[in-house]
Amino acid sequence: MNARAPIPANPAVLVFDSGLGGLTVLREISALRRDLKLIYAADDEVFPYGRLADDALIARVSSVMDELIARYKPALVVIACNTASTLTLPVLRAKHAIPFVGTVAAIQPACAQWKTERISVLATPGTVKREYTRALIEEFAGDCKVDLVGSEWLASLAEAYLRGGEATDEAIAKEIAPAFVKDGTRTDTVVLACTHYPLLLDRLKLLAPWPVEWLDPAPAIARRVASRLPVPGLPLMEPVRAHFTSGKAPGPELAKALKRFGIGAAARPHS
């Protein structure tokens, strides 16, 4: 592995996810650091990652990342996906000299809140079954009661919502219902352990059976990215570049949504 090169002023940062969930992380990074050349890459050709076996997922992310790094030459890469982070970061860090920032469930800050008695970790089934997630609970939960809740369809509903497809209140409410537990203590905090879920945050709040604290990992990831880079340079005015592994151009509704995240009309997916 080669030694790390000095990070330039106005460095390029690549934000990577299996689909559109990483846009929530991109938004926070963009708000915190206006000086970065941001690239958003979605491996939409094989979304969702949860359907891949571990070995296949590692091989896929490693291969796609080789191409992305060669094309965009980022100074830092954000893996804005819980499942990909837990499985692929050791491989990626061994192969590439640039720093990687991953995504983990915000169990530590949730349990550190003084008012928290019972938290639900709302995640994909893949994240729920990972030993890494259970290790976080073992290390940081303390006296908190923690319920691990695997949602089969919430990430896909978030994707559909952003693309202008169907994501009904009934379907969303069904996915989040198991995260609300009343058994001696009552759920007061829900950790959104998938970057897709904050795309639906306004609707999650409306559909929740009672008010809770919703913990989005994106602001903490953005702060971590900022801490790994030189002090901010001059702000840039250029739009975020977009890369979709499927090579498919966004439809009208998705293009409109991408624009809200700073991905302008000039940005095009690449094959």
WOKA-V574746 format. One record per residue. RES is the residue in one small letter. OMEGA is omega in radians with two decimals (none if undefined). D_CENTER is the distance of its C-alpha to the mean C-alpha in Angstrom with 2 decimals. Layout:
RES & OMEGA & D_CENTER
RES & OMEGA & D_CENTER
This chain:
m & -3.12 & 27.17
n & 3.07 & 28.09
a & -3.14 & 28.03
r & 3.07 & 25.41
a & 3.08 & 26.67
p & 3.13 & 26.85
i & -3.08 & 23.95
p & 2.94 & 25.49
a & -3.06 & 25.57
n & -3.08 & 23.00
p & 3.03 & 20.81
a & 3.10 & 18.45
v & 3.14 & 14.75
l & 3.07 & 12.67
v & -2.97 & 8.96
f & 3.05 & 8.25
d & 3.09 & 6.55
s & -3.12 & 8.99
g & -3.01 & 9.20
l & -3.09 & 8.42
g & -3.12 & 5.18
g & 3.07 & 4.15
l & 3.11 & 7.40
t & 3.09 & 6.71
v & 3.09 & 5.95
l & -3.12 & 8.80
r & -3.12 & 10.90
e & 3.10 & 11.07
i & -3.13 & 11.90
s & 3.14 & 14.38
a & -3.09 & 15.97
l & -3.06 & 16.49
r & -3.14 & 17.72
r & -3.05 & 19.70
d & -3.01 & 21.26
l & 2.97 & 18.55
k & -3.01 & 18.76
l & 3.05 & 15.26
i & 3.07 & 14.42
y & -3.13 & 11.60
a & 3.12 & 11.80
a & 3.10 & 10.94
d & -3.04 & 12.72
d & 3.12 & 13.90
e & -3.09 & 17.16
v & 3.09 & 16.14
f & 0.01 & 13.38
p & -3.13 & 12.76
y & -3.08 & 12.45
g & -3.11 & 13.81
r & -3.13 & 17.18
l & 2.97 & 17.64
a & -3.05 & 19.65
d & -3.11 & 18.35
d & 3.14 & 20.71
a & 3.14 & 19.92
l & 3.12 & 16.15
i & -3.13 & 16.97
a & -3.13 & 19.57
r & -3.11 & 17.52
v & 3.14 & 14.67
s & -3.13 & 17.51
s & 3.14 & 19.56
v & -3.12 & 17.10
m & 3.07 & 16.09
d & -3.12 & 19.85
e & -3.12 & 20.39
l & -3.13 & 17.68
i & 3.11 & 18.90
a & -3.09 & 22.45
r & -2.95 & 21.96
y & 3.10 & 20.07
k & -3.12 & 21.08
p & 3.04 & 18.19
a & -3.11 & 19.05
l & 3.12 & 15.60
v & 3.04 & 12.50
v & 3.01 & 8.89
i & -3.00 & 7.25
a & -3.09 & 3.50
c & -3.11 & 4.31
n & -3.09 & 6.64
t & 3.14 & 9.52
a & -3.14 & 9.70
s & -3.06 & 9.52
t & -3.06 & 12.30
l & -2.90 & 14.36
t & -3.05 & 14.31
l & 3.11 & 14.11
p & 3.14 & 17.84
v & -3.10 & 18.87
l & -3.14 & 17.13
r & 3.10 & 18.50
a & -3.07 & 21.86
k & -2.97 & 22.03
h & -3.08 & 20.96
a & -3.09 & 22.32
i & 3.12 & 19.52
p & 3.06 & 17.10
f & 3.04 & 13.59
v & -3.08 & 11.03
g & -3.11 & 8.77
t & 3.07 & 6.52
v & 3.12 & 9.00
a & -3.04 & 10.09
a & -3.11 & 11.87
i & -3.13 & 15.18
q & 3.13 & 17.25
p & 3.12 & 16.98
a & -3.10 & 17.40
c & 3.13 & 20.53
a & 3.14 & 21.79
q & -3.03 & 22.32
w & -3.06 & 26.04
k & -3.01 & 26.00
t & 3.01 & 23.68
e & -3.09 & 25.70
r & 3.12 & 23.51
i & 2.97 & 19.75
s & 3.04 & 17.85
v & -3.12 & 14.62
l & -2.98 & 13.25
a & 2.99 & 11.27
t & 3.09 & 11.82
p & 3.13 & 15.24
g & 3.12 & 14.10
t & 3.14 & 12.26
v & -3.05 & 15.33
k & -3.10 & 17.77
r & 3.06 & 16.53
e & 3.13 & 19.10
y & 3.13 & 16.59
t & 3.13 & 15.34
r & 3.09 & 19.02
a & 3.08 & 19.88
l & 3.12 & 17.63
i & -3.14 & 19.53
e & -3.07 & 22.77
e & -2.92 & 22.34
f & -3.02 & 21.08
a & -3.12 & 22.02
g & -3.13 & 25.65
d & 3.12 & 27.52
c & 2.93 & 24.56
k & -3.07 & 24.55
v & 3.07 & 21.20
d & 3.06 & 20.62
l & -3.06 & 18.04
v & 3.11 & 17.32
g & 3.11 & 16.05
s & -3.08 & 15.41
e & -2.90 & 16.54
w & -3.01 & 15.90
l & 3.10 & 13.56
a & 3.12 & 10.67
s & 3.08 & 13.63
l & 3.10 & 15.12
a & 3.07 & 12.27
e & -3.12 & 12.63
a & -3.13 & 16.34
y & -3.11 & 16.36
l & -3.12 & 14.93
r & 3.13 & 17.36
g & 3.12 & 20.23
g & -3.06 & 20.73
e & 3.03 & 21.68
a & -2.99 & 19.56
t & 3.05 & 22.37
d & -3.12 & 22.58
e & -3.12 & 24.25
a & 3.14 & 21.53
i & -3.13 & 18.76
a & 3.13 & 21.23
k & -3.11 & 22.03
e & -3.08 & 18.50
i & -3.06 & 18.11
a & -3.12 & 21.79
p & 3.13 & 21.63
a & -3.11 & 19.40
f & -3.02 & 22.46
v & 3.07 & 25.14
k & -3.05 & 28.55
d & -3.01 & 30.60
g & 2.97 & 32.51
t & -3.09 & 29.46
r & 3.10 & 27.04
t & 3.08 & 23.24
d & 3.13 & 22.57
t & 3.05 & 18.87
v & 3.08 & 15.89
v & 3.11 & 12.75
l & -2.99 & 9.72
a & 2.98 & 8.33
c & -3.06 & 5.84
t & 3.06 & 3.21
h & -2.95 & 6.32
y & 3.09 & 8.71
p & 3.04 & 9.08
l & -3.12 & 10.24
l & -2.93 & 13.12
l & 3.14 & 13.70
d & 3.14 & 17.20
r & 3.08 & 18.23
l & 3.14 & 17.01
k & -3.12 & 19.22
l & -3.04 & 22.09
l & -3.14 & 21.99
a & 3.13 & 21.73
p & 2.98 & 25.17
w & -3.10 & 25.36
p & 3.06 & 23.54
v & 2.96 & 20.94
e & 3.10 & 18.65
w & -3.12 & 15.02
l & 3.12 & 12.70
d & -3.11 & 9.39
p & -2.97 & 7.72
a & -3.14 & 7.02
p & 3.13 & 10.81
a & 3.09 & 11.33
i & 3.13 & 9.00
a & 3.12 & 10.97
r & 3.10 & 14.11
r & 3.10 & 13.63
v & -3.12 & 13.36
a & -3.11 & 16.42
s & -3.12 & 18.28
r & -3.07 & 18.13
l & 3.08 & 19.64
p & 3.12 & 23.18
v & -3.04 & 24.21
p & 3.00 & 23.26
g & 3.14 & 25.53
l & 3.11 & 26.74
p & 3.09 & 24.37
l & -3.14 & 23.74
m & -3.04 & 24.37
e & -3.13 & 23.00
p & 3.03 & 20.26
v & 3.07 & 16.89
r & -3.11 & 17.52
a & 3.13 & 15.81
h & 3.09 & 16.00
f & -3.03 & 15.81
t & 3.11 & 17.16
s & -3.07 & 19.14
g & -3.12 & 21.13
k & 3.07 & 21.33
a & 3.11 & 21.73
p & 3.02 & 19.75
g & -3.06 & 22.02
p & -3.11 & 23.36
e & 3.12 & 21.01
l & 3.11 & 17.83
a & 3.10 & 19.55
k & 3.13 & 20.27
a & 3.14 & 16.71
l & 3.13 & 15.53
k & 3.10 & 18.38
r & 3.11 & 17.09
f & 3.07 & 14.09
g & 3.10 & 16.77
i & -3.00 & 16.92
g & -3.11 & 20.67
a & -3.12 & 23.10
a & 3.14 & 24.05
a & -3.13 & 20.76
r & 3.02 & 21.22
p & 3.14 & 19.39
h & 3.07 & 20.99
s & none & 22.34
